Amino acid sequence: MISENDISKVLTIVIPTYNRKERLLEQLESICRYASIDDYYLVLVDNCSNYNVMLAVSENFPVEFVENIQYVRNQFNTHIGFNLANCFLYPKTPWMLQTSDDDEYNDGFMSTILQYINTYPDACCIQFALGKNVKFGDLHINTLKQYNDGLWRKYLSGDCLYLGNKLYNIKLLHEYIHEAFVYSYSAASFLMPTLHFLWDKKGYMIVSDKKLGFYKPNPGGWGDGFGFLKVALQISTVCDVPWSDGTNHKQVKYVRNILTGHFQIQMIRFLSGCVKIEEQSYRKYLYRRVMSTIYADCYRPRQILYRLCYHIEILTSLPIISKMIPLTINVYEKWKQKQKQKEDNGIFYQLYKKYHQTT
């Protein structure tokens, strides 16, 4: 059994970062506050940021915390997919927690990691939660089909694309690490070692509803306007995986929905960004690229909103998006805030939870 005193022999936390000084410091603050430096190694993989990362860290954290950091700086910006793949090169330990510079961890996250390593020492990957509060316990995933079916039915919350919720068994995934680099043209490159491991039926992964922390949206980031376009067009990598274990085309579409399950409000923001483009043909081109990449094959009721916006706004140039979408976002965010303040026994909130548990 692994104790808290020798977890340092087991875990490396690797953080890829690029030009997010304040977010990175907030993430490091959560790690510094809620975990002892005796529990982990910490690696920062800097994709050639335009500021002195280690100077900023050394000015804000104790010496002993800074001395526990291995800093790696790329000589040039390698694109997000390659930098995410790079993270697999630096773990000093059998397990790696790959996390983003815009995530933050909660109190007790390290003890949760320790518990799961003890419970599932031969899992290739342990995926925790960062998205919606959907309760289902621990899913034992042995094949890509189970990965698709299990996540689609119980875990449609977008958590697949988060970095800070994945704990990799580097020793077990060793022969598949190169797959992250093969697919490094994509923003989802970090998923590939695990997916190929399951494709070869070499073992299992665990998907848990336990939360390690939370994601903090970035102004101008992937969830805002054209930041969404950049990521959305790069997640089609899942369709390039050789799904030869009996997974059919319908299930491939399901997993694409899983990967984009938390993109609904971001898609609205993207449309509101499109309205600012004066050239109608270019707006049309951008919208079609997104739809054909992640939405065109889904045919789910929620897509009606996007198609309606497309026909009204993109084709006719009527300013409906610029007027209605900000109002929609405002209502949505106010509703989310109100739900946090309500008790869990509210009828509307219970219906909301039931929907996300069954879709």
C-alpha positions as CSV (number, residue, x, y, z in Angstrom):
1,M,0.0,0.0,0.0
2,I,1.1,3.6,-0.7
3,S,1.2,5.9,2.2
4,E,1.0,9.7,2.2
5,N,4.7,9.8,3.2
6,D,6.0,8.0,0.1
7,I,3.5,9.4,-2.5
8,S,6.5,11.4,-3.8
9,K,7.8,8.1,-5.3
10,V,4.6,7.7,-7.2
11,L,3.2,11.1,-8.5
12,T,4.5,13.8,-10.9
13,I,2.2,16.8,-11.5
14,V,2.9,18.2,-15.0
15,I,1.4,21.6,-16.1
16,P,1.6,22.7,-19.7
17,T,1.4,26.5,-19.8
18,Y,1.4,29.4,-22.3
19,N,0.8,33.1,-21.5
20,R,-1.5,32.6,-18.6
21,K,0.4,34.2,-15.8
22,E,-2.4,34.9,-13.4
23,R,-4.2,31.7,-14.0
24,L,-1.0,29.7,-13.6
25,L,-0.2,31.4,-10.3
26,E,-3.8,30.6,-9.1
27,Q,-3.4,26.9,-10.0
28,L,0.0,26.7,-8.3
29,E,-1.5,28.4,-5.3
30,S,-4.1,25.7,-5.0
31,I,-1.4,23.0,-5.3
32,C,0.8,24.7,-2.7
33,R,-2.1,25.2,-0.3
34,Y,-3.7,21.7,-0.5
35,A,-0.7,19.4,-0.9
36,S,2.7,19.0,0.8
37,I,5.8,19.3,-1.4
38,D,6.8,15.9,0.0
39,D,3.8,14.4,-1.9
40,Y,4.8,15.1,-5.5
41,Y,7.2,16.4,-8.1
42,L,6.1,19.4,-10.1
43,V,7.0,20.1,-13.8
44,L,6.1,23.2,-15.8
45,V,6.2,22.8,-19.6
46,D,6.2,26.3,-21.0
47,N,5.3,26.7,-24.6
48,C,7.5,29.8,-25.1
49,S,5.5,32.3,-23.1
50,N,6.2,36.0,-23.5
51,Y,7.1,36.5,-19.8
52,N,9.6,35.0,-17.3
53,V,7.5,32.1,-15.8
54,M,10.0,31.1,-13.1
55,L,10.6,34.7,-12.1
56,A,6.8,35.1,-11.6
57,V,6.6,31.8,-9.6
58,S,9.7,32.7,-7.4
59,E,8.2,36.1,-6.6
60,N,4.9,34.5,-5.3
61,F,5.8,31.2,-3.6
62,P,8.1,30.0,-0.8
63,V,11.6,28.9,-1.8
64,E,11.0,25.2,-0.9
65,F,8.0,25.1,-3.3
66,V,10.0,26.7,-6.1
67,E,12.9,24.3,-5.6
68,N,10.5,21.4,-6.1
69,I,9.7,22.6,-9.7
70,Q,11.4,21.3,-12.9
71,Y,11.0,24.0,-15.5
72,V,11.0,23.2,-19.2
73,R,10.8,25.9,-21.8
74,N,10.2,25.2,-25.5
75,Q,12.5,27.2,-27.8
76,F,9.5,28.1,-29.9
77,N,5.7,27.7,-29.7
78,T,5.0,24.1,-30.7
79,H,1.2,24.3,-31.0
80,I,-1.0,23.2,-28.1
81,G,-1.3,19.5,-29.2
82,F,2.5,18.9,-29.3
83,N,3.0,20.7,-25.9
84,L,0.3,18.5,-24.4
85,A,2.0,15.4,-25.8
86,N,5.3,16.8,-24.4
87,C,4.0,16.4,-20.9
88,F,4.4,12.6,-21.1
89,L,8.2,13.0,-21.5
90,Y,8.8,14.4,-18.0
91,P,7.2,12.3,-15.2
92,K,9.8,11.0,-12.7
93,T,7.3,8.6,-11.3
94,P,5.0,5.7,-12.3
95,W,1.9,8.1,-12.2
96,M,1.4,11.5,-13.8
97,L,-1.3,14.0,-13.1
98,Q,-1.5,16.2,-16.2
99,T,-3.3,19.5,-15.4
100,S,-4.0,22.8,-17.0
101,D,-2.8,26.2,-16.0
102,D,-6.5,27.3,-15.8
103,D,-7.7,24.6,-13.5
104,E,-7.7,24.8,-9.7
105,Y,-7.7,21.9,-7.1
106,N,-9.8,21.5,-4.0
107,D,-8.8,20.7,-0.5
108,G,-8.2,16.9,-0.2
109,F,-7.4,16.4,-3.9
110,M,-4.1,14.7,-3.0
111,S,-5.7,12.2,-0.6
112,T,-8.3,11.4,-3.3
113,I,-5.4,10.6,-5.7
114,L,-3.7,8.5,-3.2
115,Q,-6.9,6.5,-2.4
116,Y,-7.5,5.8,-6.1
117,I,-3.9,4.7,-6.8
118,N,-4.2,2.3,-3.9
119,T,-7.6,1.0,-5.1
120,Y,-6.8,0.7,-8.8
121,P,-3.0,0.3,-9.1
122,D,-3.3,-1.5,-12.4
123,A,-5.6,1.0,-14.2
124,C,-4.1,2.7,-17.2
125,C,-5.8,5.9,-16.4
126,I,-8.1,7.3,-13.7
127,Q,-10.3,10.1,-14.9
128,F,-11.9,12.3,-12.2
129,A,-14.6,15.0,-12.6
130,L,-14.3,18.7,-13.3
131,G,-17.6,19.4,-14.9
132,K,-21.2,18.9,-13.8
133,N,-22.1,17.1,-10.6
134,V,-23.3,13.8,-12.2
135,K,-23.2,11.0,-9.6
136,F,-22.5,7.4,-10.8
137,G,-19.6,6.1,-8.7
138,D,-16.7,4.5,-10.5
139,L,-17.0,3.2,-14.0
140,H,-14.8,0.2,-14.9
141,I,-13.9,0.7,-18.6
142,N,-12.3,-2.2,-20.5
143,T,-13.0,-1.4,-24.2
144,L,-13.7,1.6,-26.4
145,K,-17.3,0.5,-26.7
146,Q,-17.7,0.7,-22.9
147,Y,-15.9,4.0,-23.0
148,N,-18.4,5.3,-25.5
149,D,-21.5,3.8,-23.9
150,G,-20.6,4.4,-20.3
151,L,-19.6,8.1,-20.7
152,W,-22.4,8.8,-23.1
153,R,-25.1,7.5,-20.7
154,K,-23.7,8.6,-17.4
155,Y,-21.0,11.2,-17.9
156,L,-22.1,13.6,-20.6
157,S,-20.5,16.7,-19.0
158,G,-17.5,17.5,-21.2
159,D,-15.0,16.2,-18.7
160,C,-13.1,14.3,-21.4
161,L,-11.4,17.4,-22.7
162,Y,-10.2,18.7,-19.3
163,L,-6.6,18.1,-18.4
164,G,-6.7,18.5,-14.7
165,N,-8.9,15.4,-14.1
166,K,-6.7,12.7,-15.5
167,L,-4.2,10.5,-13.6
168,Y,-2.1,8.4,-16.0
169,N,-0.3,5.2,-15.1
170,I,2.9,6.0,-17.1
171,K,4.5,2.7,-16.4
172,L,1.5,0.9,-17.9
173,L,1.0,3.3,-20.8
174,H,4.7,3.4,-21.7
175,E,4.4,1.6,-25.0
176,Y,1.5,3.9,-26.1
177,I,3.0,7.3,-25.1
178,H,4.1,7.8,-28.7
179,E,0.5,8.0,-29.8
180,A,0.2,11.4,-28.1
181,F,2.8,12.6,-30.6
182,V,1.3,10.9,-33.6
183,Y,-1.9,12.9,-32.9
184,S,-0.2,16.0,-31.8
185,Y,-1.8,18.0,-34.6
186,S,-4.9,17.9,-32.4
187,A,-5.9,19.6,-29.2
188,A,-7.0,16.1,-28.0
189,S,-3.5,14.5,-28.3
190,F,-3.4,13.6,-24.6
191,L,-6.4,11.3,-24.9
192,M,-4.7,9.0,-27.5
193,P,-2.4,6.8,-25.3
194,T,-5.4,5.7,-23.2
195,L,-7.7,5.2,-26.2
196,H,-5.2,3.0,-28.0
197,F,-4.5,1.1,-24.8
198,L,-8.2,0.3,-24.6
199,W,-8.4,-0.5,-28.4
200,D,-5.7,-3.1,-27.9
201,K,-7.6,-4.5,-24.9
202,K,-4.5,-4.4,-22.6
203,G,-6.4,-3.5,-19.5
204,Y,-8.9,-1.0,-18.1
205,M,-9.4,2.6,-17.0
206,I,-11.5,4.1,-14.3
207,V,-13.9,7.0,-14.7
208,S,-15.0,8.4,-11.4
209,D,-17.5,11.0,-10.3
210,K,-15.0,12.3,-7.6
211,K,-14.0,15.9,-8.2
212,L,-10.4,17.0,-7.8
213,G,-11.1,20.6,-8.6
214,F,-12.7,22.9,-11.1
215,Y,-12.0,24.7,-14.4
216,K,-11.9,28.5,-14.5
217,P,-13.0,30.0,-17.8
218,N,-10.5,32.4,-19.5
219,P,-11.5,35.7,-21.1
220,G,-10.5,35.2,-24.8
221,G,-9.9,31.5,-24.1
222,W,-11.3,28.4,-25.8
223,G,-14.8,29.0,-24.4
224,D,-15.0,32.6,-25.7
225,G,-15.7,33.5,-29.3
226,F,-13.1,32.4,-31.7
227,G,-11.1,30.6,-29.0
228,F,-14.0,28.0,-29.3
229,L,-13.4,27.8,-33.0
230,K,-9.7,27.0,-32.5
231,V,-10.3,24.1,-30.2
232,A,-13.6,22.8,-31.8
233,L,-11.8,22.3,-35.1
234,Q,-9.1,20.3,-33.4
235,I,-11.0,17.7,-31.5
236,S,-12.1,15.6,-34.5
237,T,-9.0,13.5,-33.8
238,V,-11.3,11.0,-32.0
239,C,-12.5,10.0,-35.5
240,D,-9.0,9.1,-36.5
241,V,-8.6,6.5,-33.8
242,P,-8.9,2.9,-35.3
243,W,-12.2,2.0,-33.6
244,S,-11.9,-1.7,-34.7
245,D,-13.2,-3.4,-31.5
246,G,-16.7,-3.4,-32.8
247,T,-17.4,0.3,-32.2
248,N,-19.8,1.4,-34.9
249,H,-20.1,4.8,-36.6
250,K,-23.0,5.8,-34.4
251,Q,-20.9,5.3,-31.3
252,V,-18.1,7.4,-32.8
253,K,-20.7,10.1,-33.2
254,Y,-21.6,9.6,-29.5
255,V,-18.1,10.1,-28.3
256,R,-17.8,13.2,-30.4
257,N,-20.9,14.4,-28.5
258,I,-19.2,13.5,-25.2
259,L,-16.1,15.5,-26.1
260,T,-18.2,18.5,-27.0
261,G,-20.9,17.9,-24.4
262,H,-20.1,21.1,-22.5
263,F,-19.7,23.2,-25.7
264,Q,-23.3,24.4,-25.9
265,I,-23.0,27.9,-24.3
266,Q,-19.5,28.2,-26.0
267,M,-21.1,27.6,-29.4
268,I,-23.5,30.4,-28.7
269,R,-20.5,32.7,-27.8
270,F,-18.9,31.6,-31.1
271,L,-22.0,32.6,-33.0
272,S,-22.1,35.9,-31.3
273,G,-18.4,36.4,-32.4
274,C,-19.4,35.4,-36.0
275,V,-21.9,38.3,-36.2
276,K,-19.0,40.8,-35.8
277,I,-17.5,39.6,-39.1
278,E,-18.8,41.8,-41.9
279,E,-18.1,39.5,-44.8
280,Q,-21.1,37.2,-45.0
281,S,-19.3,34.4,-47.0
282,Y,-16.5,34.1,-44.3
283,R,-19.1,33.9,-41.5
284,K,-20.8,31.1,-43.4
285,Y,-17.5,29.3,-44.0
286,L,-16.5,29.4,-40.3
287,Y,-19.9,28.2,-39.2
288,R,-19.9,25.3,-41.7
289,R,-16.4,24.2,-40.6
290,V,-17.6,23.9,-36.9
291,M,-20.8,22.2,-37.8
292,S,-19.2,19.6,-40.1
293,T,-16.4,18.9,-37.6
294,I,-18.3,18.3,-34.4
295,Y,-22.0,18.8,-34.9
296,A,-23.2,17.8,-38.4
297,D,-23.5,14.0,-37.6
298,C,-25.1,14.4,-34.2
299,Y,-28.7,15.3,-35.1
300,R,-29.7,16.0,-31.5
301,P,-32.6,18.4,-30.7
302,R,-30.3,21.0,-29.1
303,Q,-28.7,21.4,-32.6
304,I,-31.9,23.1,-33.8
305,L,-30.8,26.3,-32.1
306,Y,-27.6,26.4,-34.0
307,R,-29.2,25.6,-37.3
308,L,-31.9,28.3,-36.7
309,C,-29.2,30.8,-35.9
310,Y,-27.4,29.8,-39.0
311,H,-30.3,30.3,-41.3
312,I,-31.4,33.5,-39.8
313,E,-28.1,35.2,-39.0
314,I,-25.4,33.7,-41.2
315,L,-27.5,33.5,-44.4
316,T,-29.7,36.5,-44.1
317,S,-27.4,38.8,-42.1
318,L,-30.2,39.8,-39.7
319,P,-28.8,41.0,-36.3
320,I,-30.7,38.4,-34.2
321,I,-27.5,36.9,-32.7
322,S,-26.0,40.2,-31.6
323,K,-29.3,41.0,-29.8
324,M,-30.5,37.6,-28.5
325,I,-27.4,35.7,-27.8
326,P,-26.0,38.0,-25.1
327,L,-29.4,37.9,-23.4
328,T,-29.4,34.1,-23.6
329,I,-25.9,33.9,-22.0
330,N,-26.9,36.4,-19.3
331,V,-30.1,34.3,-18.4
332,Y,-28.1,31.1,-18.4
333,E,-25.3,32.4,-16.1
334,K,-27.9,34.0,-13.7
335,W,-29.7,30.6,-13.6
336,K,-26.5,28.8,-12.8
337,Q,-25.7,31.2,-10.0
338,K,-29.2,30.8,-8.6
339,Q,-28.8,27.0,-8.6
340,K,-25.7,27.2,-6.5
341,Q,-27.7,29.1,-3.9
342,K,-30.6,26.8,-3.9
343,E,-31.0,23.6,-2.0
344,D,-30.6,20.3,-3.9
345,N,-34.3,19.4,-3.3
346,G,-35.6,22.1,-5.6
347,I,-37.9,20.6,-8.3
348,F,-36.4,22.3,-11.2
349,Y,-32.8,21.4,-10.1
350,Q,-33.8,17.8,-9.6
351,L,-35.2,17.7,-13.1
352,Y,-32.0,19.3,-14.4
353,K,-29.9,16.6,-12.6
354,K,-32.1,13.8,-13.8
355,Y,-31.7,15.0,-17.4
356,H,-28.0,15.0,-17.2
357,Q,-28.0,11.5,-15.6
358,T,-30.1,9.9,-18.3
359,T,-29.1,11.6,-21.6
